[in-house]
Structures are given as structure tokens and as C-alpha cells.
Amino acid sequence: MAMCLRFIHNCRNKHDRRTGSLSLLELTQAFQVILHLVQGIEFPQELINLGTKGQVRSNSKLKTLNPFLDKSGLIRVGGRLRNSNIQFDQKFPIVLPKHHITRLIIKEEHLIQLHSGPTATLSAVRQRFWPLAGKDLVRQVIHNCTICARFKAEQVTPIMGDLPSVRITPARPFLNSGLDYAVPLIIKDGKTRNKKTLKAYIALFVCMSTKAVHLELVSELTTANFLAALKRFVSRRGVASNIYSDNATNFVGAHNELQIMFKQRRVSNDIETFLETKNIKWHFIPGQAPHFGGIWEAGIKSAKYHLKRIVGPSVLTFEEMPTVLACIEACLNSRPLCPLSAAPNDLDVLTPGHFLIRSPLTSIPEPDLIDVKTNRLTRWQLVEQMRQHFWRRWSKEYLSTLQNRTKWSQQGSARLMPGSLVLLMDTTAPLTWKRGRVTELHPGKDGVTRVVSLRVDHKIVKRAVRTLCVLPCARE
């Protein structure tokens, strides 16, 4: 606008041409012209009434402001501050309608005030202007501010999903297992006083159906060390059909190596046949979404709880630490799965240990022996009946405790669609969060989308929607 006014001035005054950068006077004149145009579009009748009668009609939306026209023809607020000692612009601010120009003025003031809140921003704007519905306009501007959105990021909150079938279907212990690593531990490289200390890690395997826990001590976070821990786990607990874990590099490497071994057939025919029938299927949760693996995250928390209280500041050797882990494993496998029975004579509770010691590693189908009298059973059938009794209690007592949704009981207001612009929330500062654009939705069996594919830095990644913040279209 200022350049247009300069062009008009130079055309009208050939002997007084203005050149160079725009002056303060030119910018002020251009700004007044813009305000005249905006008020002329939004308040045409008010301008006519104020120019002829000196007041607006009784049904005008400016009636309560007691408006008047200043020397330049702009509508200003009459108000009740005529006798104050404040500046003229603050005493009689310029009336602004709901318009794009008003939003630009509020946005500029919001930046000048260093991204202050709605009240402070509106107070600063009213030093010169009086926007109609000012509170709503200020909230809209701040809501569309990208920097403010990063610090007040609202996560996408889908309703809590249904439990997967492996969590609620009876199966041999550790047939479906979750896997995670705990924080590093400090251990000694021997029993002498001057031996150096090393880092070690705890690999936790948790049964998806019984919550039974198996702990392994691992010296390094490498694929080779993890495969060794996996072999020890399989030797003691049996082959797992499905393993669920996060996207740690050692887990992904182990999965790839197992797949290569199966495809290249580097083992003998007998073992090859066995591995093909016992092929381990690896399932990875979305990246940076630990709530998808809540069952093993809870196991890690419980293991660390006991470890801190048993070991404390002591530094154990590589032989002593597995002994402590075995004791912690026994303690975790003895915890109750469901509340105590209401029967006064029943003092027993159902624990993961019942499923570990009452069933062999490779179970075969057995007939239903629940209702058969004890004196008609053989010794093996008696053991099998006890195992079936545990699974019946598991179905009747434990499964009912998984019914409630402890959080995320309602669908959030934010919605994701292909093409939505989002922020990837992580543990870094909000201003460093990356932007991504949704390319594909992955709804679950209930139709609720909890995982999406994003284009971030020219590559496609999968993320849980709980780690995303949707940006309004105005910010794109």
C-alpha cells in the first residue's frame, strides 16, 4: 500500500519525486488508508450517520462505544476516559471489525509481546485499537501460533484400544512373549577389590497371557548378546511363537538374523523342519510409543523396584547378579493376578507361578477334567486337572479385572486425516520438534486410528497418534 501511495504521489508531483526507502510518514499514511478501507467495508452506515448526525443508530453494534469521527475520518471509541491523563490513542482507540487486517494487527502485537497470553495481548492491542469481539480474535490468533502450539501441544487421544487376543486367550506360558531391556547396571569384573566395573543390562521376557516374567543378564546391547539371551530363554521356557517388542536396533537385528537363517537354510534337515514349524514371528510396536507395550514396561518397573531395594549402592559380580535376578523373578512370579476370593476358607490366590510349575514346556491337548471326581483320576490326570482349574480361575477372576479402561476412556477432539500437518512430540525442547505430514491411517479392528504413517524428512515412518500434535490448517 505504501508503494502504491508513493507511485500515485510521484505521478501527481513530477518535480517532487520520492525515492529510496519508505519513510515513517508514508507508512503511517498507508496504514490509515488501510484502516479507512476496512471501516468503509464493515461500517458503511455508521460512517454516514456519524458524518451527518454525529451519532450512530440505536440498533448499531457500535452504540455502546459512543463512537465519533476523528480528523482523519476514522471511527474511534468515545468511551468514558476523556478526563484521564493517558495518550490520545489509548483514550480514544480506533474501532476495528472482525477482519483479516485486525487479525494481522493482533498477530503483530502478539509477537511484539513475546508470545504473551490472551489477556496481555489484548491489553497491548487496546493501547491503540478496539477490536470488536477482541477476546475471540486474540484466542484464534494465539491458537494458530505455531510457536505457542509447540509449548501447549495437545496430543491426539484416541479411546483406549481393546486388548489383543494374545492377552486374553489361554496359551502355554511364554508362547506369546513381550520383550524389553532395563536400564544399565554396574557390575564388577571379578571379586577382587581393584577389578574394573562394567555395564550390564537386564532382558525381560513377559508372558502376554499369564504375566509370568523371565529375566536374563546381558553384557552388551548387541544383536549377538541378545541372541544368546534368547537361546537361554528358549531352552528354559520353550519356543515362543510370537515375540512383541519395541524397535530397538538389537531387536531388529536379531529378527533379521533369524529371518536370514530361516531363508538361507543354514541348518540340518531335522533342525530345519523343527524351526519351520516353530518359526518365531516378531511383532514391533510403533516407534516412540511405549504405551503400546505397557505389559513389559510394567514388568521393567517392578523389576527395578526390587532391584533398587535389594542391591542398593552395592556393585555385584557377573555371577552374583543372576542370583539376585532369579530371586526377583521368583518374587514377581508369585504376585497375585486377581484379588483374594470372597470365600472365608479360600486363602489362595492365582499367581503366574501356578502356570509355570503345573505345565510342561511343550503341552499336548488334554480332555476336559474339571468336573471329574478326584478318586477317578490317575496321577497325571490329577496334575492336568489342577492346571485346568488354574485356567478356569484365570478366565473367571483375572480376565474380568482387564475389562475397565483406566484412562483414555473417550475419543479426543483432535482428528487426523491424510494430509494433516502434525508435530512429532519427543523429549527434546518443543521448538526442535519435527514436522510431518500424515500419508496413511492404520485403523484398528474397532475402527479407531492409533497408528499412522508420516512423511518426515523425505522418508516414511510409523508413529502412534499419542505422540503427535495436530497443527491447524492455518499454520501450514
Stockholm file with secondary structure:
# STOCKHOLM 1.0

chainA/1-476         MAMCLRFIHNCRNKHDRRTGSLSLLELTQAFQVILHLVQGIEFPQELINLGTKGQVRSNSKLKTLNPFLDKSGLIRVGGRLRNSNIQFDQKFPIVLPKHHITRLIIKEEHLIQLHSGPTATLSAVRQRFWPLAGKDLVRQVIHNCTICARFKAEQVTPIMGDLPSVRITPARPFLNSGLDYAVPLIIKDGKTRNKKTLKAYIALFVCMSTKAVHLELVSELTTANFLAALKRFVSRRGVASNIYSDNATNFVGAHNELQIMFKQRRVSNDIETFLETKNIKWHFIPGQAPHFGGIWEAGIKSAKYHLKRIVGPSVLTFEEMPTVLACIEACLNSRPLCPLSAAPNDLDVLTPGHFLIRSPLTSIPEPDLIDVKTNRLTRWQLVEQMRQHFWRRWSKEYLSTLQNRTKWSQQGSARLMPGSLVLLMDTTAPLTWKRGRVTELHPGKDGVTRVVSLRVDHKIVKRAVRTLCVLPCARE
#=GR chainA/1-476 SS CHHHHHHHHHHHCTTSCCCSSCCHHHHHHHHHHHHHHHHHHHCHHHHHHHHHTSSCCTTCTTGGGCCEECTTSCEECCCSCTTSSSCHHHHSCEEECSSHHHHHHHHHHHHHTTSCCHHHHHHHHTTTEEETTHHHHHHHHHHTCHHHHHHTCCBCCCCCCCCCHHHHSCCCTTSEEEEEECCCEEEESSSSTTCCEEEEEEEEEEETTTCCEEEEEESSSSHHHHHHHHHHHHHHHCCCSEEEECCCHHHHHHHHHHHHHHHHTCSCHHHHHHHHHTCCEEEECCBTCGGGGHHHHHHHHHHHHHHHHHTTTCCEETTHHHHHHHHHHHHHTTSCSSCCCSCTTCCCCCCHHHHHHSSCSSCCCCCCCTTSCGGGCCHHHHHHHHHHHHHHHIIIIIGGGGCSCCSCCSCCSCCCCTTCEEEECCSSCGGGCEEEEEEEEEECTTSCEEEEEEEETTEEEEEEGGGEEECCGGGC
#=GC SS_cons         CHHHHHHHHHHHCTTSCCCSSCCHHHHHHHHHHHHHHHHHHHCHHHHHHHHHTSSCCTTCTTGGGCCEECTTSCEECCCSCTTSSSCHHHHSCEEECSSHHHHHHHHHHHHHTTSCCHHHHHHHHTTTEEETTHHHHHHHHHHTCHHHHHHTCCBCCCCCCCCCHHHHSCCCTTSEEEEEECCCEEEESSSSTTCCEEEEEEEEEEETTTCCEEEEEESSSSHHHHHHHHHHHHHHHCCCSEEEECCCHHHHHHHHHHHHHHHHTCSCHHHHHHHHHTCCEEEECCBTCGGGGHHHHHHHHHHHHHHHHHTTTCCEETTHHHHHHHHHHHHHTTSCSSCCCSCTTCCCCCCHHHHHHSSCSSCCCCCCCTTSCGGGCCHHHHHHHHHHHHHHHIIIIIGGGGCSCCSCCSCCSCCCCTTCEEEECCSSCGGGCEEEEEEEEEECTTSCEEEEEEEETTEEEEEEGGGEEECCGGGC
//
